[in-house]
């Protein structure tokens, strides 16, 4: 959030003028070292439900590749299924990250915020 508010409040990017036009006010930096807690962990949510760390994801995909090789070297059936599974894991993860980067505009909706009625329909951006 600090990086976003630094960007949006920097006059070099022109958002101050756009906000003045739409809201009769300009954005300001509200996050500072004295009023924010430092991140001491990579993920702040519930430990049971968190995204993979890079090392974990790499280990998972490496294991899937090793399983293809193991089954293939064993001389038994199943290497094609193992290869398919490893490939689908990579494709699924790749699609997931691509979709997150370019969420369709239909998935983003502007709504009013009852705590900031002065911003009208620009008070909250809901992302599906």
Secondary structure as the mmCIF struct_conf table of DSSP 4:
data_model
#
loop_
_struct_conf.conf_type_id
_struct_conf.id
_struct_conf.beg_label_comp_id
_struct_conf.beg_label_asym_id
_struct_conf.beg_label_seq_id
_struct_conf.end_label_comp_id
_struct_conf.end_label_asym_id
_struct_conf.end_label_seq_id
HELX_RH_AL_P HELX_RH_AL_P1 UNK A 2 UNK A 9
HELX_RH_3T_P HELX_RH_3T_P1 UNK A 11 UNK A 13
TURN_TY1_P TURN_TY1_P1 UNK A 14 UNK A 14
HELX_RH_AL_P HELX_RH_AL_P2 UNK A 15 UNK A 23
BEND BEND1 UNK A 24 UNK A 25
HELX_RH_3T_P HELX_RH_3T_P2 UNK A 33 UNK A 35
BEND BEND2 UNK A 36 UNK A 36
BEND BEND3 UNK A 41 UNK A 42
BEND BEND4 UNK A 45 UNK A 45
TURN_TY1_P TURN_TY1_P2 UNK A 47 UNK A 48
BEND BEND5 UNK A 49 UNK A 49
HELX_LH_PP_P HELX_LH_PP_P1 UNK A 51 UNK A 53
HELX_RH_AL_P HELX_RH_AL_P3 UNK A 54 UNK A 74
TURN_TY1_P TURN_TY1_P3 UNK A 75 UNK A 75
TURN_TY1_P TURN_TY1_P4 UNK A 77 UNK A 78
HELX_RH_AL_P HELX_RH_AL_P4 UNK A 79 UNK A 101
TURN_TY1_P TURN_TY1_P5 UNK A 102 UNK A 102
HELX_RH_3T_P HELX_RH_3T_P3 UNK A 105 UNK A 107
STRN STRN1 UNK A 108 UNK A 111
TURN_TY1_P TURN_TY1_P6 UNK A 114 UNK A 115
HELX_RH_3T_P HELX_RH_3T_P4 UNK A 117 UNK A 122
BEND BEND6 UNK A 123 UNK A 123
STRN STRN2 UNK A 124 UNK A 127
#
